[in-house]
Amino acid sequence: MAPSATLYWFDMSHPAQAARLMLDRKGVDYRSVDLLAGFHPLLLRLAGFRGGSVPALKLEGRRLQGSLAISRGLEELVPEPPLFPADSGARQAVVQAESWGERELQPVPRRLNRWLLQHSHAIRRWFAARVGMPAPGVAAVVQRPLIGAFARISHADDPTVRADLQRLPDLLDHVDGLIGRAVIGGDQPNAADFQIGTSIWALMRFSDLTGIVEGRPAAGLADRLLPAGGDRVPAGLPPEWLPPRRAEAGRR
C-alpha cells in the first residue's frame, strides 16, 4: 500500500501543481493543506519546514521541499509507477530535462507574476480577491511591501523580466525539442513532464502571453497535464517587452 502524505501548497504555484500531479501519478493518499500565498513562508516554518517555499511534503517521516526533492523522494519510497525511465540513457535525459526545467524555466512565470504584482495595484487587488483575502482593495495596499520583498528574492526586476521575455521563444523551442526527441510528452508522464509542463501551464495563464505559447507542442503537453481555462492573470507587462505572437512571427 502506498504511504500517506501531507502536501503544503497553493494552486497558483506551478511547482506545487507538479508535486500534486506526481502524488496522483504514484497513487499516494495525501492530504492537501492550502496555504495563503504571501504568508506561506511563516506557515511552512510553523509546520516544521526549514525553507519557506512550496511545494512542501511530509512523507513517511520525511520533510521534502521543492519539486526536485519531491520527485526523488517519491521515486525512492514509491517505485511504481516510475517517474524516471529504467534505461540509463533515457533516465539521464529525463534527469537533465527536469533539472533544466527547474533551473531555467520554472523561475520565469514566478518572476513575471511578482513583477506584475509589484507594479500594478489592480493586479494586486485581483490577486488578493483570487486567494480569498478580505477587503482586497485594502490588502492590495498593505501587501505591497511584502510583495516587493518577494520580488527582490526572485530578482523580479525590470532587466531580468525583460530578458526572460526576450528569451522566452528560445525556452519554448527547447521544450518543443525535448518533446520531439521523446524525452517528454510520451504516453506515460515522467518527472520532467510534470516539472516542465506545469511551468508551461503557468505561462499560458498570463493574459499578456496569449498567442505566444498556444499552438506549440509545449502547449499540448500542458493541456494534457492540467485542464485549460480558469481565470488568467490580467495584462500589465510593457508591450514593447513581449516577444512576437505566433501569428505575427509567422508573417515575418
RADA-V313065 format. One record per residue. N is the residue number from 1. RES is the residue in one small letter. PHI is phi in radians with two decimals (999 if undefined). D_CENTER is the distance of its C-alpha to the mean C-alpha in Angstrom with 1 decimal. Layout:
n=N res=RES phi=PHI d_center=D_CENTER
n=N res=RES phi=PHI d_center=D_CENTER
This chain:
n=1 res=m phi=999 d_center=29.3
n=2 res=a phi=-1.20 d_center=25.6
n=3 res=p phi=-1.22 d_center=25.0
n=4 res=s phi=-1.59 d_center=23.6
n=5 res=a phi=-2.69 d_center=20.7
n=6 res=t phi=-2.21 d_center=19.1
n=7 res=l phi=-1.84 d_center=15.4
n=8 res=y phi=-1.75 d_center=14.5
n=9 res=w phi=-2.83 d_center=11.5
n=10 res=f phi=-2.51 d_center=10.9
n=11 res=d phi=-1.27 d_center=9.6
n=12 res=m phi=-1.42 d_center=7.8
n=13 res=s phi=-1.45 d_center=5.3
n=14 res=h phi=-1.22 d_center=2.3
n=15 res=p phi=-1.11 d_center=4.1
n=16 res=a phi=-1.18 d_center=6.8
n=17 res=q phi=-1.10 d_center=6.8
n=18 res=a phi=-1.05 d_center=7.1
n=19 res=a phi=-1.09 d_center=9.8
n=20 res=r phi=-1.05 d_center=11.4
n=21 res=l phi=-1.14 d_center=11.8
n=22 res=m phi=-1.17 d_center=13.3
n=23 res=l phi=-1.08 d_center=15.6
n=24 res=d phi=-1.09 d_center=16.7
n=25 res=r phi=-1.05 d_center=17.4
n=26 res=k phi=-1.39 d_center=19.5
n=27 res=g phi=1.28 d_center=21.3
n=28 res=v phi=-1.39 d_center=20.8
n=29 res=d phi=-1.38 d_center=22.2
n=30 res=y phi=-2.36 d_center=20.0
n=31 res=r phi=-1.81 d_center=20.1
n=32 res=s phi=-1.82 d_center=17.1
n=33 res=v phi=-1.96 d_center=17.6
n=34 res=d phi=-1.41 d_center=15.9
n=35 res=l phi=-1.66 d_center=15.7
n=36 res=l phi=-1.38 d_center=16.5
n=37 res=a phi=-1.00 d_center=13.9
n=38 res=g phi=1.77 d_center=15.8
n=39 res=f phi=-1.80 d_center=18.1
n=40 res=h phi=-1.13 d_center=15.8
n=41 res=p phi=-1.04 d_center=17.0
n=42 res=l phi=-1.14 d_center=20.5
n=43 res=l phi=-1.13 d_center=19.9
n=44 res=l phi=-1.19 d_center=18.3
n=45 res=r phi=-1.16 d_center=21.3
n=46 res=l phi=-1.14 d_center=23.6
n=47 res=a phi=-1.49 d_center=22.1
n=48 res=g phi=1.75 d_center=23.1
n=49 res=f phi=-1.62 d_center=20.1
n=50 res=r phi=-1.36 d_center=20.7
n=51 res=g phi=-1.52 d_center=17.4
n=52 res=g phi=-2.02 d_center=15.8
n=53 res=s phi=-2.14 d_center=12.1
n=54 res=v phi=-1.73 d_center=10.1
n=55 res=p phi=-1.41 d_center=9.9
n=56 res=a phi=-2.29 d_center=13.7
n=57 res=l phi=-2.35 d_center=16.0
n=58 res=k phi=-1.74 d_center=19.8
n=59 res=l phi=-2.53 d_center=21.2
n=60 res=e phi=0.90 d_center=24.9
n=61 res=g phi=1.43 d_center=25.6
n=62 res=r phi=-1.72 d_center=22.7
n=63 res=r phi=-2.03 d_center=20.1
n=64 res=l phi=-1.99 d_center=16.9
n=65 res=q phi=-2.28 d_center=14.0
n=66 res=g phi=1.66 d_center=10.9
n=67 res=s phi=-1.14 d_center=9.4
n=68 res=l phi=-1.18 d_center=12.3
n=69 res=a phi=-1.08 d_center=14.9
n=70 res=i phi=-1.23 d_center=14.1
n=71 res=s phi=-1.10 d_center=14.4
n=72 res=r phi=-1.18 d_center=17.6
n=73 res=g phi=-1.12 d_center=18.9
n=74 res=l phi=-1.13 d_center=18.5
n=75 res=e phi=-1.12 d_center=20.2
n=76 res=e phi=-1.25 d_center=23.0
n=77 res=l phi=-1.51 d_center=23.7
n=78 res=v phi=-2.29 d_center=23.1
n=79 res=p phi=-1.11 d_center=24.1
n=80 res=e phi=-2.09 d_center=24.3
n=81 res=p phi=-1.23 d_center=22.6
n=82 res=p phi=-1.30 d_center=21.3
n=83 res=l phi=-1.70 d_center=17.8
n=84 res=f phi=-2.32 d_center=19.7
n=85 res=p phi=-1.13 d_center=22.8
n=86 res=a phi=-1.33 d_center=26.2
n=87 res=d phi=-1.11 d_center=27.6
n=88 res=s phi=-1.11 d_center=27.2
n=89 res=g phi=-1.16 d_center=26.5
n=90 res=a phi=-1.14 d_center=23.9
n=91 res=r phi=-1.11 d_center=22.3
n=92 res=q phi=-1.08 d_center=22.3
n=93 res=a phi=-1.11 d_center=20.7
n=94 res=v phi=-1.20 d_center=17.7
n=95 res=v phi=-1.03 d_center=17.5
n=96 res=q phi=-1.14 d_center=17.6
n=97 res=a phi=-1.16 d_center=15.0
n=98 res=e phi=-1.11 d_center=12.5
n=99 res=s phi=-1.12 d_center=13.5
n=100 res=w phi=-1.05 d_center=13.3
n=101 res=g phi=-1.06 d_center=9.7
n=102 res=e phi=-1.22 d_center=8.9
n=103 res=r phi=-1.44 d_center=11.6
n=104 res=e phi=-1.77 d_center=11.7
n=105 res=l phi=-1.65 d_center=8.7
n=106 res=q phi=-0.96 d_center=5.6
n=107 res=p phi=-1.21 d_center=7.9
n=108 res=v phi=-1.14 d_center=8.9
n=109 res=p phi=-1.08 d_center=7.1
n=110 res=r phi=-1.12 d_center=7.4
n=111 res=r phi=-1.17 d_center=10.9
n=112 res=l phi=-1.03 d_center=11.7
n=113 res=n phi=-1.08 d_center=11.0
n=114 res=r phi=-1.25 d_center=13.1
n=115 res=w phi=-1.11 d_center=15.7
n=116 res=l phi=-1.10 d_center=16.2
n=117 res=l phi=-1.10 d_center=16.7
n=118 res=q phi=-1.22 d_center=19.0
n=119 res=h phi=-1.78 d_center=21.1
n=120 res=s phi=-2.30 d_center=21.5
n=121 res=h phi=-1.09 d_center=23.3
n=122 res=a phi=-1.08 d_center=22.7
n=123 res=i phi=-1.29 d_center=18.9
n=124 res=r phi=-1.07 d_center=19.2
n=125 res=r phi=-1.15 d_center=21.6
n=126 res=w phi=-1.05 d_center=19.3
n=127 res=f phi=-1.13 d_center=16.5
n=128 res=a phi=-1.06 d_center=19.2
n=129 res=a phi=-1.17 d_center=20.5
n=130 res=r phi=-1.10 d_center=17.2
n=131 res=v phi=-1.64 d_center=16.7
n=132 res=g phi=1.50 d_center=20.4
n=133 res=m phi=-1.26 d_center=21.9
n=134 res=p phi=-1.23 d_center=25.7
n=135 res=a phi=0.84 d_center=27.3
n=136 res=p phi=-1.02 d_center=24.2
n=137 res=g phi=-1.13 d_center=26.4
n=138 res=v phi=-1.21 d_center=27.6
n=139 res=a phi=-1.05 d_center=24.2
n=140 res=a phi=-1.09 d_center=23.0
n=141 res=v phi=-1.40 d_center=25.9
n=142 res=v phi=-1.15 d_center=25.7
n=143 res=q phi=-1.39 d_center=22.0
n=144 res=r phi=-1.04 d_center=22.3
n=145 res=p phi=-1.08 d_center=23.3
n=146 res=l phi=-1.15 d_center=20.5
n=147 res=i phi=-1.11 d_center=18.0
n=148 res=g phi=-1.06 d_center=19.9
n=149 res=a phi=-1.15 d_center=19.6
n=150 res=f phi=-1.10 d_center=15.8
n=151 res=a phi=-1.10 d_center=16.0
n=152 res=r phi=-1.17 d_center=18.5
n=153 res=i phi=-1.04 d_center=16.6
n=154 res=s phi=-1.67 d_center=13.7
n=155 res=h phi=1.03 d_center=16.4
n=156 res=a phi=-1.49 d_center=15.5
n=157 res=d phi=-1.80 d_center=19.0
n=158 res=d phi=-0.99 d_center=20.8
n=159 res=p phi=-1.07 d_center=21.4
n=160 res=t phi=-1.23 d_center=18.0
n=161 res=v phi=-1.16 d_center=16.2
n=162 res=r phi=-1.10 d_center=19.1
n=163 res=a phi=-1.13 d_center=18.8
n=164 res=d phi=-1.00 d_center=15.1
n=165 res=l phi=-1.20 d_center=16.3
n=166 res=q phi=-1.19 d_center=19.3
n=167 res=r phi=-1.66 d_center=17.7
n=168 res=l phi=-1.02 d_center=15.1
n=169 res=p phi=-1.02 d_center=17.7
n=170 res=d phi=-1.17 d_center=18.2
n=171 res=l phi=-1.08 d_center=14.6
n=172 res=l phi=-1.16 d_center=14.7
n=173 res=d phi=-1.06 d_center=18.1
n=174 res=h phi=-1.12 d_center=17.0
n=175 res=v phi=-1.09 d_center=14.6
n=176 res=d phi=-1.04 d_center=17.6
n=177 res=g phi=-1.14 d_center=19.8
n=178 res=l phi=-1.08 d_center=18.0
n=179 res=i phi=-1.17 d_center=18.4
n=180 res=g phi=-1.06 d_center=22.0
n=181 res=r phi=-1.58 d_center=22.8
n=182 res=a phi=1.12 d_center=21.6
n=183 res=v phi=-1.25 d_center=19.3
n=184 res=i phi=-2.27 d_center=16.6
n=185 res=g phi=1.49 d_center=17.2
n=186 res=g phi=-1.40 d_center=20.1
n=187 res=d phi=-1.14 d_center=21.6
n=188 res=q phi=-1.89 d_center=20.2
n=189 res=p phi=-1.15 d_center=16.4
n=190 res=n phi=-2.01 d_center=15.9
n=191 res=a phi=-1.05 d_center=13.4
n=192 res=a phi=-1.22 d_center=12.4
n=193 res=d phi=-0.98 d_center=11.9
n=194 res=f phi=-1.18 d_center=9.4
n=195 res=q phi=-1.10 d_center=7.5
n=196 res=i phi=-1.42 d_center=8.1
n=197 res=g phi=-1.07 d_center=8.4
n=198 res=t phi=-1.25 d_center=5.1
n=199 res=s phi=-1.20 d_center=4.2
n=200 res=i phi=-1.12 d_center=7.7
n=201 res=w phi=-0.97 d_center=7.5
n=202 res=a phi=-1.12 d_center=5.8
n=203 res=l phi=-1.11 d_center=8.5
n=204 res=m phi=-1.24 d_center=11.0
n=205 res=r phi=-1.53 d_center=10.9
n=206 res=f phi=-1.53 d_center=12.6
n=207 res=s phi=-1.01 d_center=16.3
n=208 res=d phi=-1.10 d_center=17.1
n=209 res=l phi=-1.77 d_center=15.5
n=210 res=t phi=-1.00 d_center=17.3
n=211 res=g phi=1.54 d_center=19.3
n=212 res=i phi=-1.66 d_center=17.5
n=213 res=v phi=-1.67 d_center=15.1
n=214 res=e phi=-0.97 d_center=17.2
n=215 res=g phi=1.58 d_center=19.9
n=216 res=r phi=-1.55 d_center=18.3
n=217 res=p phi=-0.98 d_center=17.8
n=218 res=a phi=-1.03 d_center=14.1
n=219 res=a phi=-1.15 d_center=14.1
n=220 res=g phi=-1.09 d_center=16.2
n=221 res=l phi=-1.07 d_center=13.8
n=222 res=a phi=-1.09 d_center=11.0
n=223 res=d phi=-1.13 d_center=14.0
n=224 res=r phi=-1.25 d_center=15.3
n=225 res=l phi=-1.49 d_center=12.4
n=226 res=l phi=-2.34 d_center=11.6
n=227 res=p phi=-1.15 d_center=14.4
n=228 res=a phi=-1.32 d_center=14.8
n=229 res=g phi=1.65 d_center=16.2
n=230 res=g phi=1.47 d_center=15.7
n=231 res=d phi=-1.30 d_center=15.9
n=232 res=r phi=-1.87 d_center=14.5
n=233 res=v phi=-1.16 d_center=14.0
n=234 res=p phi=-1.05 d_center=17.6
n=235 res=a phi=-1.17 d_center=18.7
n=236 res=g phi=-3.12 d_center=19.7
n=237 res=l phi=-1.34 d_center=19.0
n=238 res=p phi=-1.04 d_center=22.3
n=239 res=p phi=-0.99 d_center=23.3
n=240 res=e phi=-1.24 d_center=24.8
n=241 res=w phi=-1.48 d_center=21.6
n=242 res=l phi=-1.37 d_center=20.0
n=243 res=p phi=-1.24 d_center=20.4
n=244 res=p phi=-1.12 d_center=22.8
n=245 res=r phi=-1.28 d_center=21.8
n=246 res=r phi=-1.02 d_center=22.5
n=247 res=a phi=-1.14 d_center=25.9
n=248 res=e phi=-1.17 d_center=26.9
n=249 res=a phi=-1.11 d_center=26.1
n=250 res=g phi=-1.22 d_center=28.2
n=251 res=r phi=-1.50 d_center=31.2
n=252 res=r phi=-1.53 d_center=31.4
